[in-house]
Amino acid sequence: MSMVSAFVPIWILTAVGYAARRWGLLGEAATAVLGRFVFHLAMPSALFLTLSRMPLSGFLGLPLLAFAISSATVVGFGWLGASRLFGRKPDERPIWGMAAGYVNSANLGIPIATQILGNVSFLAEVVLLNVLVMTPVILGALDRRRDPAGRIRIRHLTTLPVRNPVILASLLGIACSAAGLHPPQVLGAALTLLSGAAVPTALIALGTSLHGADASRVEPAELAVITVLKLVAQPLVAWAAGLALHLSGPELLAVVVCAGLPTAQNTFIYAQEYGAGEAVASRAVVVTTTLSLATLAAAATMLG
């Protein structure tokens, strides 16, 4: 599979969602309904199955540390810069940071890693980092806004895994992997069918969100900063961290390529679920996905 063919289905499904909204095929509530289906049902199923089948050995190596440094740096800069540069509200800042530094490590990362790196072993570690560390931090910050006073309550925070289907499914998948357990065949088949709807439905929802009045709420400069952070700054930080940690050539290539992946569509799904920063998230996903084809090719050429 070529790099271009990995991107084409994403563009097609997003365009289908846009056309469906434009022609009124799915109704005015389509974005909200599709987004909630993905967040509460399809995405948890996909995460559970993926993590339950993923070995946990090899986690926390030096390459992953370099990638983690790049993600934390860019997400943190975006999180703070959202308010400093563009006056974003507190509930929108986590989404801004996620748009700047949360990579599409699943549906797009797998074919890209296969094409450029030859395998997905390091990408599996990236998925674990996103699920175990980044997702709980971001969802915890978004969940905090639901408190009228914006306070962090210990009881509220500790019950987040039970109240949030994404985190709960991830933890159950990791527990099954660690214990060597597998769901019954009938249940596994049902979850497989449901998880298969996660990516296409998320992309359709993303497309529907692009048609409407929300476009006026995104400043071109804001979108440009997010794009530069995601596609230029994050790979550069990963490259510098990899050099500092004395990674080998193949390890450095894997770290930079994974750091250069575009913004994950989960960013929009989380933004839509929590009602914060949907317009920024949707456009960041589309723009970074489109432009990353060129930046990933450049990175692979220079380092490969």
N, C-alpha and C positions, 0 to 999 in steps of 0.2 A: 504493500500500500504506500503510495507517495504521500508527501506532506499535503499537497493540494487536496487529494481525495479525502484526507482526514477532516479538512475544514468544510468541504462542500455540504455534507448533510446538516451541519450546524447552520450554515447560511440559508439552506433551503427551508428547514423547519421554522426558523425565525421569520423568514419571508411569508411562509404559509400562515403563521399566527398573525402577522401584520395584516395580510389580505383578509383573513377571516374577520378581524375586528373592523377593518375598513368597510367591508361589505355587509356587516351586521349579521354574520352567520351564527355567532355564538352568544350574542346578547351583551348588554352593557356590563354585566357582572362577571364576564368570562375570566378576566385577569385574576380577580379575587378567588373565584371558585377553583380554577386550575391551580393557582398557587397554593391554596390550602390543601388540595388533594396531594400535591407533591410533598408539601411539608409534613403532613400528618400521616400519610399512608405510603406513597411510592418511595420517597427518599429514605425513610426509616427501614423499609424492606431491603432496599439496595445496600444500605450501609451495613445492616445486620449480616446479610449473605456475604458481602465482600470481606468484612472483618472476621467473620467466623471461619472463613477458609484461608485466611492469611496468617502465615507463621509470624510469631512475634520475635524470633531470634534475630540478632544483628542490629537491633534498634539502638540508637544513640551512638553511632560511629562518628568519626571525624567529618565525612562528607555531609551527613545529616546536620551536624553542628554548624557547618558553613552555610547550609541552606537555611537553618533556623535563624542564624544571625541576620541573613538578608531579609527574611520574612519579618522578623521582629523590628528591624530597623525601618523598613518601608511602611509596614502597618502602623508602627508608632508615629512616624513622621506624618503619615496621612491622617491619623486620628487627631493629632494635635493641630496639624496645619489646616484642617477643615474649619476650625473655629478661628484661627489666627488670620488666615488668608481670605476666607470667604464667608465668615460669620455663620457657619453652620451651627444649628442647635445641638445641645448635648445628646439628644436621642439619635441624631443623624451622624455623629462623628464615628461611631463604630463601623457603620456601613461605608463611610468614606475611606476609613483605614482598610477595611476588607476589600473594597474595590481597588485599592492601590497595591495590595500585597498578598491576596489570597488566590492561589493559582488553581487553574482548572486541571487538577491532577487525575481525574477519572476518565470521562468519555473522550476528551481531547488529549490528555496526557499519555494515555496508553498507546494509541497509534503513533504519536510523535516519538515517544521513547523507543518504541519498537523500530521505527524507521531510522532514527539518528543514533541511538545508543545500542541497538541490537537486542535489548532485553528490558524488562520492567522491574528489575530487582530493587534499584534505588527508588524508583517511583513508588513502590509499595511502602517504603519507609516514609516518604513524603505524605502519603495518604494517612498513615498512622499519626504523624505529627499534626496534620491538619485536624484530624478527628479528636485526638487525645488532648491537644493543647489549645490550638487556635479557636476551634469551634466553641468549646465551653467558655472561653474568655469572652468572645464576641457575643454569644447568646446570653451570657450572664449579664453583660453590660446592657444589652437591649432589654432584657427582662427587668432590669433595675428601674427603667423609665416608667414601668407600670405602677411603681409605688408613687403616690401623689407627692410625697416630699423628696423623692429621688434618693431615698436612703438604702443602704445595703443592710438587709436584715439576715442574720446568720441562718435562721430557720428557713427563710424564704430561699436563700442561696443553696442550702443543703438539700432542699426538696426539688431543685431545678431539674436534676436528672429524671425524676419521676414525672414531672409536669411537662417536660419537653421531649417529644417523641424522637427527635434526631439524636439527642444525647443518650436517651434510654436505649434506643436500638443499637447505638455504637457500643455502649458498655456491655450490653448483652452479647453482642458479636465478639467482642474481645474476650469476655469470660468463656464463651464457648470455644474459642480458639485455644485459650490457655488450658482448658480442661479436656480438649480433644473431643468435644461433643458435637453432634450434628443433629439438626432437626429431623423429625420423621419425614419419610419420603413424600407423603401427601402434603404436609405442611410446607416442606421445602419447594415442592412444585408450585404451590399457590403463591408463595413469597417470590419465586422466580418470575412468575407472570406479572405480579404487581410491581416488582422492582424494574421490570423491563419498560414500564410506562414512565419511570422517573425522568429520564433525560429528554425524551421527545416531548412530554407534557410540559416540562420546565421551559423548553425552547419555544413551544407554542405560546405559553404564558408570557414569555419574554417578548415575543413578537407582537402580541396583542397590546402590551404596555407601550409600545413605540408609537402607537396611533392615538393621538389625543392631545389635550392642552398641556400635559406635563412637560412637553419639550421646551416650553418657554421658561421653565424653572431651572434649566441647566445652562450656566454660563459657559461659552466656548473655552474661556481661559481655565475654568475649573476642570473641564473634561480633558483639556490638554495636559494639565498638571498630573492628573491621575494616570493618563496614558504614559507620560514620561517616567513617572515613578514605577509603573508596572513593567514596562517593556525595556526601559533603559537602566534606571537606577537599581532595581532589584537584581538583575543579572550582573551589573558591575560590582555591587556590594558582595554578591555571592562569589564572584571571581576573585576579589581582593581577599575575602575571608578564606577562600580555598588556597590561595597562594600563601597566606600567613600560616595556615595549618599544614603546609607542605603536602598537599594532595597530589596524587599522580595525575598524568594527563587524562586518562579515561575518567577518573573520579572528578576532576575539575570540569570536564565536559558535561558529565551527568548533572552536576550541581548547577552549572550555568544554564543549561537547557531547561531544567525543571524550574529554576527561578524565573526564566523568561516566558513561561507559559502564561496565557492571558487570564484575565479575571474570570473566576468560576461563576457559572450561572446561579449557583447557590446563593451568591451575594444578592441577586435580585429576589430570590425566593424568600430569604430571611428579611429583606427590606420590606417586601410586600406583606409578609406575615405580621411584622411589628409596626407597619405603617410609618416607616421612617426612611427617607432617602430613596424611594423607588425610582424616581426619574434619573438620578445620578447613577444608580446601580445598573439599570437597564442599558443605558447608553454606554457606560464603561465596559460592560460585557461585550456589546456589539463592536465598539471601536477597537478595543484591545484584541479581540479575536480576529478581526479583519487585518489589523496591522502586524500582528505577531507572526503571521506567515513569513513576512520579510525579515523581521528581527531574529526569529529562530533560525532561519536559513543562514543569516549572516553570522550568528554565533557559532553554528555548527561548522561553517566554512573556516572561520578564524581559529577555532580551537581543535577542530577535527583534522 
